[in-house]
Amino acid sequence: MPVPDKKPGVKRFGVLTGGGDAPGLNAVIRAVVKAAATCNCEVLGLEDSFDGLIEPDRSRLLTPKDCIGILRIGGTILGTTNRGNPFAYPVDTSGGKRDYSSRVVEMYQQLKLDGLVVIGGDGTLGIAHQFFKMGIPIVGVPKTIDNDIVETTNTFGFDTAVSFATDAIDRLHTTAEAHHRVMVVEVMGRYAGWIALYAGVGGGADVILIPEIPFSMEKVAERLLERERRGARFSIVVTAEGAKPIGGKVSLIREAQGEFVERLGGVAALVAADIEKRTGKETRSVVLGHLQRGGAPTSFDRVLATRFGARALELLLAGEFGTMVAFHPPDIVAVPLEKVVGRTRNVPMDFDVVRTARAMGISLGD
Ligand code: F6P
């Protein structure tokens, strides 16, 4: 359905979701739409990330009515893609090679937008920053279950992923205890160990392996045997998908290929086989995978996402473009996008939760 003409004197903002989904995306969209309605602004929802600004008829006006009931729903009503970088696909034209970025700018103007809310992880925010430099007024909203975006203490989606993983570890505890087994649980997080660390501490794991601390299998086995000597007949190991042995490499399901980034996975199976060999204890592995990204956002993520969305609209109205909303407890602040792009927020070695884990006798594999 064609987008209706803009009413005179009314500002129209676009909103899009990019990269992998995370619980809370809909809560941000809803917050932007509801906050816009209170200021007599229009919101245009753009489908499948920047595709909504490349292909015709991939956008629609969103009103508060369209957002009824979506606060508690995972996924994104706008759709998303992690292969939608308009700067990455040059096309041959009579005027030479062009990428899709100028098409995005043209479409932005045709749709008579006054600014864009871009909800995404580091990749999408990097694209947003490039478009900001090309003149599009943009405010970014940090999204990812991995919690690895710099300049914000939290991204929405992380709390939900941790909550799910903690619940899974609780369930694995009972079966591990019944069968006197070691259970190795692989969680997501890419090259950062936030999910593993929080779910491991919250779930009472005995060993937590994170990318920031390369592990020694000897040390891991030692800790499990020590537990055995103390009378504990089962153990729980939580490993981040990006954890790697000292001097070794991350475990991959697929190498990077063209527009596809490398796909991490498989470390739990390797660790489990090694534990069984070294300790003689029956060991099983479980990969939580995309279950961590699905389902309803926790109340923490709903509130954070709602605050991010409302603040993003405020920043657009105030003309504070080229920024990202960020959580600096207890406030939501604006940080320049250029301070965010191309960087990853890893778990610092002196971080309190790392020290707490060690104080609880949890082995970090080192
Ligand atoms: O960045 C979020 C994330 O879920 C990572 O934790 C994981 O490595 C990756 O995305 C999986 O991506 P895909 O959905 O493309 O398999």
Boltz pocket constraint, residues with backbone or C-beta under 6 A from the ligand:
constraints:
  - pocket:
      binder: B
      contacts: [[A, 20], [A, 21], [A, 82], [A, 121], [A, 144], [A, 145], [A, 146], [A, 188], [A, 189], [A, 190], [A, 241], [A, 263], [A, 264], [A, 293]]
      max_distance: 6.0
